């Protein structure tokens, strides 16, 4: 009968070793915020986690473009000139806003223009 108490001890010891599910303490971050924080890290700056220093009307507009509020984003691939890429890089670096967010703002700004203004802008850039 001495077998039974030692067997119980082994079983109890093994149940204590069961892997417990760790608590998920990760904070959900949008892709734009992640990229912004990665750029800040590369530049030796702290994590942004906040809104950039911009006007209130633009902040309201950007809030509408925030991935956390709309959840209707799709991955897209575009071909840009070297000049456009360097200009976008510079704008993103100065404004501390993700490039994809800058492109969404510019697309919306263009879309809000009248058809005549859009045509005029397209004619100027086609040269």
CORJO-V339335 format. One line per field, one symbol per residue. burial: # if it has 16 or more other ideal C-beta (glycine too) atoms within 10 Angstrom, else .. A space follows every 10 residues. Layout:
burial = ???
//
This chain:
burial = .......... .......... .........# .##.###.#. .......... .......... .#..#.#... .......... .......#.. .#....#### #.###..... .......... .......
//
